[in-house]
């Protein structure tokens, strides 16, 4: 394995971090508001996690300050750039809190190996924020402290990117199911209606795409089975509601999806569940994956 990848993977194996990770999860569950505020922190209105987007502000302003400091070292009268560089560092510090809150909200529902990496990522960002803050009060070493803070933030940001893309913390885990199920133009036979349990979700497949299928009398509702949040099997979850308001709740982290349109009603998921169109003909259930809700 490449050295850099090995270094980024290492925190996921540091089980000594588990007590800290568990404590951070408990504190976040108690202190972070729920409902629409938690949904906003997750990024549900945008349909993707808010934390990576918010992180662009402290990273962007700190890098801008770093560039001003670099220009100041080689430009006559560069001392005039100290004030704007300090101002950019102040913006970086101010942006840390909302960025951290969004990351903390996502952290609560990660797997243990992901949480270990997230703890190291968060510690690096906290150190960067401390260095930026110190730079605001140091006339003599402000430039050095800003540079150190931005360097640490860069390393922590790289680890955060590895957590998101290598360890899949944040991506939509169900997007590929639309492609596994074919082009969605033709209905596939899921078998006899009588083979489906009444009122209890069951697992069926179109090609390689798993479906969560619910029978209620002669009506059949369905969604793709892999939760968009972290990939749990939705057919093992709890069904609520009736008619168009029927929902399924993910058994892992409580994300609730509406069968009618795949919309996320609760929980940490940000992406809606790909929807499935069903019909019953001659006592058999036919279905096709329509695609991600638009």
KAGI-V233727 format. One record per residue. N is the residue number from 1. PHI is phi in degrees with one decimal (* if undefined). NEAR is the number of other ideal C-beta (glycine too) atoms within 12 Angstrom. D_LAST is the distance of its C-alpha to the last C-alpha in whole Angstrom. Layout:
n=[N	N]
phi=[PHI	PHI]
near=[NEAR	NEAR]
d_last=[D_LAST	D_LAST]
//
This chain:
n=[1	2	3	4	5	6	7	8	9	10	11	12	13	14	15	16	17	18	19	20	21	22	23	24	25	26	27	28	29	30	31	32	33	34	35	36	37	38	39	40	41	42	43	44	45	46	47	48	49	50	51	52	53	54	55	56	57	58	59	60	61	62	63	64	65	66	67	68	69	70	71	72	73	74	75	76	77	78	79	80	81	82	83	84	85	86	87	88	89	90	91	92	93	94	95	96	97	98	99	100	101	102	103	104	105	106	107	108	109	110	111	112	113	114	115	116	117	118	119	120	121	122	123	124	125	126	127	128	129	130	131	132	133	134	135	136	137	138	139	140	141	142	143	144	145	146	147	148	149	150	151	152	153	154	155	156	157	158	159	160	161	162	163	164	165	166	167	168	169	170	171	172	173	174	175	176	177	178	179	180	181	182	183	184	185	186	187	188	189	190	191	192	193	194	195	196	197	198	199	200	201	202	203	204	205	206	207	208	209	210	211	212	213	214	215	216	217	218	219	220	221	222	223	224	225	226	227	228	229	230	231	232	233	234	235	236	237	238	239	240	241	242	243	244	245	246	247	248	249	250	251	252	253	254	255	256	257	258	259	260	261	262	263	264	265	266	267	268	269	270	271	272	273	274	275	276	277	278	279	280	281	282	283	284	285	286	287	288	289	290	291	292	293	294]
phi=[*	-55.0	-58.8	-63.4	-61.8	-62.8	-64.5	-69.3	-75.5	-53.7	-58.1	-64.3	-101.0	-83.2	-65.1	-62.7	-80.7	-58.4	-61.0	-66.4	-62.7	-65.9	-65.6	-62.4	-64.0	-62.5	-63.4	-63.1	-60.8	-80.3	-94.1	-74.1	-66.2	-99.7	59.9	-68.0	-68.1	-63.6	-61.2	-65.6	-63.9	-67.2	98.4	-57.5	-58.0	-86.6	82.6	-157.2	-56.4	-81.6	-57.1	-61.6	-68.6	-64.4	-64.2	-65.4	-70.9	-63.7	-67.6	-64.3	-69.2	-69.9	-67.5	-61.9	-62.4	-62.0	-66.4	-62.6	-62.7	-65.0	-64.7	-62.7	-73.6	-117.8	-115.0	-59.8	75.1	-63.3	-60.6	-66.7	-85.4	-62.0	-63.0	-64.6	-64.7	-65.4	-63.9	-64.8	-63.3	-64.8	-64.2	-58.2	-62.7	-65.1	-80.4	-65.3	-60.7	-62.6	-64.9	-66.4	-61.9	-64.2	-65.9	-64.7	-61.2	-70.0	-58.1	-53.4	-105.1	-83.1	-74.8	-55.3	-67.4	-68.9	-64.2	-60.9	-63.8	-64.3	-63.3	-65.1	-57.8	-66.9	-63.1	-62.9	-67.6	-64.2	-64.3	-60.3	-62.9	-64.6	-67.7	-61.3	-62.5	-61.3	-64.6	-71.1	-110.3	-114.3	-75.2	-83.9	-116.9	-56.8	-64.8	-63.5	-67.1	-63.6	-63.6	-63.6	-62.7	-68.2	-64.3	-65.2	-62.0	-63.1	-65.3	-64.9	-65.6	-63.2	-65.6	-63.2	-64.3	-63.6	-62.2	-71.8	-98.0	-78.3	-102.2	56.1	-93.4	125.5	-65.5	-71.2	-87.4	-121.8	-58.5	-70.2	-64.8	-59.9	-78.7	-67.9	-90.3	93.6	-87.6	76.5	-85.2	-111.6	-80.7	-109.6	-85.0	-95.2	109.4	-64.0	-58.3	-67.0	-79.7	-85.0	-66.5	-75.4	72.6	-130.2	-64.1	-132.9	-93.8	-135.1	-137.3	-115.3	61.4	-97.0	-93.0	-77.2	-122.3	-99.2	-116.6	-123.9	-102.3	-133.8	64.0	-93.4	-100.2	-127.1	-112.7	-155.8	-136.5	-62.9	-86.8	-85.3	-59.8	-64.8	-72.7	-136.4	90.5	-67.4	-84.4	-66.4	-66.6	-91.5	-92.0	-100.6	-92.2	-133.2	78.3	-138.0	56.7	-68.6	-94.3	-66.0	-131.1	-127.8	-108.2	-60.5	-72.8	-87.5	-127.7	81.5	-68.0	-112.4	-121.5	-88.6	-60.9	-61.9	-139.4	75.3	-65.9	-84.7	-102.8	-161.8	91.4	-80.1	-62.7	-111.2	-92.0	-67.9	-83.0	-55.1	-93.0	-129.8	-91.9	-128.2	-156.0	-115.5	-137.7	53.9	75.9	-119.2	-94.6	-114.1	-150.2	-148.5	-80.5	-76.6	131.3	-67.0	-60.3	-112.2]
near=[10	10	9	15	16	14	19	28	23	21	34	32	18	21	17	12	27	20	16	23	32	20	16	32	30	17	15	31	21	13	17	28	17	20	15	13	18	30	30	23	36	43	32	32	16	19	24	26	38	32	41	28	26	32	39	21	26	41	36	23	33	46	29	26	39	34	22	31	33	19	21	25	19	12	15	10	11	18	19	14	27	27	18	22	38	33	23	34	43	25	25	40	35	22	30	37	20	23	41	34	28	39	44	38	39	45	42	35	34	37	25	26	26	33	36	34	39	42	37	36	44	38	27	32	40	27	24	43	35	23	34	44	26	24	35	28	18	20	15	11	17	32	31	21	34	45	29	28	43	39	23	31	43	24	25	38	31	26	37	43	24	30	39	29	17	27	29	24	36	39	25	31	31	43	26	23	38	34	19	23	38	21	16	25	12	15	25	30	23	37	23	17	28	15	18	33	18	17	19	18	36	30	27	37	27	36	24	18	33	35	46	48	39	41	31	24	15	16	23	39	43	48	53	50	40	39	41	45	43	34	29	31	24	48	32	21	32	25	32	21	20	17	14	13	18	29	34	45	33	38	24	25	31	29	41	35	48	31	42	28	25	39	31	38	28	27	38	41	44	40	36	34	49	42	33	45	31	35	22	27	16	10	17	21	34	26	40	29	43	31	27	28	27	12]
d_last=[40	39	41	38	36	39	39	35	35	39	37	35	39	41	41	43	40	39	41	40	36	37	38	35	33	35	36	32	31	34	33	30	28	26	23	21	23	23	19	19	22	19	17	14	13	12	11	14	18	19	23	23	21	24	27	26	29	32	31	31	34	36	36	37	40	41	41	43	45	46	47	49	51	52	52	55	54	51	52	50	47	48	46	43	43	44	41	38	39	39	36	35	37	35	31	32	32	28	27	30	28	25	26	28	25	24	27	28	26	27	29	33	33	30	32	35	33	31	35	36	33	34	38	37	35	38	41	39	38	42	43	41	43	46	46	46	49	51	53	54	52	48	48	48	46	43	43	44	41	39	40	39	36	35	36	34	31	32	32	29	27	29	28	24	24	27	27	23	23	20	17	15	17	15	13	16	16	13	16	19	18	19	17	15	17	20	21	23	26	25	29	31	29	33	32	29	31	30	28	28	25	26	25	24	23	21	23	23	20	21	19	20	21	23	25	26	29	28	24	22	19	17	15	16	19	18	17	15	18	21	21	23	23	21	23	26	24	25	24	24	23	23	21	18	19	19	19	20	21	21	25	25	24	23	19	18	15	14	15	13	9	10	10	13	16	18	20	20	16	14	11	9	11	10	10	13	15	18	22	25	28	32	31	29	25	23	19	17	14	11	9	6	4	0]
//
